[in-house]
Amino acid sequence: MLLNQSDYMFRQFFLPFTVVGMTGFLTACSAMKDVGPDDYLDKAKAYVKTQQFQSAKLYVDSVKILFPKDFDKIKEGLSIMREVNMEEQKRTLAFCDSMLKVRQNELPVVAKDFTFQKDVQYESIGHYVPKSQLSDNNIGRTYLQSKVDEKGRLVLTSYYSGPRAINHTRVKAIVGNGYFAESLNVPQDGALNYAFKDGGKQYEIVRLTNKSENGLVDFILLHKDSRVNIELFGDRNYSYVLSQPDKKALKASTDLSAILTDINRLLSEIRLAQAKLDYLYSKQHGKSPEDSIR
């Protein structure tokens, strides 16, 4: 903070006053006749060296506020501010690079129980599907399939197979004590949510996204060691017990989702930090410091 002056400055210039916000303090500081912009800039530089960037910014801002006509010193302050921003972006890059390596090393360990599927002709993004829940191995079964796309988004799909249509649009999970979680209503659209008949059996597919699953995933995982009944709501209702392998697949999917989400987020932050750093480097080499960003 600006109150951190040397003992000499404190004894010579301190007047009893109550600081109420930044404005009151800076007004008081302006009365310190022997304290010039260089004192603030030197303090800012010292904070930059110790990587106390917020404090450095505060001292640079003080120069603009207390010495608004000293354009040379304001310009020097902007140069220090660029250095602060550059160091911040470098620190962000170092942190994100480190975390990215950790998550990328974790990915193959978790992904080994999944099969990556992508129809390049129709899909712009692929999905990781638990090997135990691949559609080809679960034909004719009613179950909840969990899969994760390349961005880390979890998709919960309700598969129904039976002798007659129920046209279900909602999924509810219930445990023995009466607690439950229920998805939002997802009507058939003929594309992602649809029904068809094959070989005398009725098949229905309802996909629940992050919004429409409405806490269903967290509820099931919270009660993964208990009996969880799944009820499908439509023109008719249908219920079954969620199997332990399907619970295990859901847990694995959420773990994979977290890793992929972090990887995509870290890559995005790295690109943004690098872009900011490139911009600041360009400003450092001949362009107007007044265009500097904070």
Secondary structure as GFF3:
##gff-version 3
##sequence-region A 1 294
A	DSSP	alpha_helix	7	13	.	.	.	ID=ss1
A	DSSP	alpha_helix	21	29	.	.	.	ID=ss2
A	DSSP	alpha_helix	37	49	.	.	.	ID=ss3
A	DSSP	alpha_helix	53	66	.	.	.	ID=ss4
A	DSSP	alpha_helix	71	111	.	.	.	ID=ss5
A	DSSP	beta_strand	114	117	.	.	.	ID=ss6
A	DSSP	beta_strand	127	130	.	.	.	ID=ss7
A	DSSP	three_ten_helix	131	133	.	.	.	ID=ss8
A	DSSP	three_ten_helix	135	137	.	.	.	ID=ss9
A	DSSP	beta_strand	143	149	.	.	.	ID=ss10
A	DSSP	beta_strand	154	162	.	.	.	ID=ss11
A	DSSP	beta_strand	170	174	.	.	.	ID=ss12
A	DSSP	beta_strand	180	182	.	.	.	ID=ss13
A	DSSP	beta_strand	194	198	.	.	.	ID=ss14
A	DSSP	beta_strand	201	208	.	.	.	ID=ss15
A	DSSP	alpha_helix	216	222	.	.	.	ID=ss16
A	DSSP	beta_strand	229	233	.	.	.	ID=ss17
A	DSSP	beta_strand	238	241	.	.	.	ID=ss18
A	DSSP	alpha_helix	244	284	.	.	.	ID=ss19
A	DSSP	three_ten_helix	289	291	.	.	.	ID=ss20
###
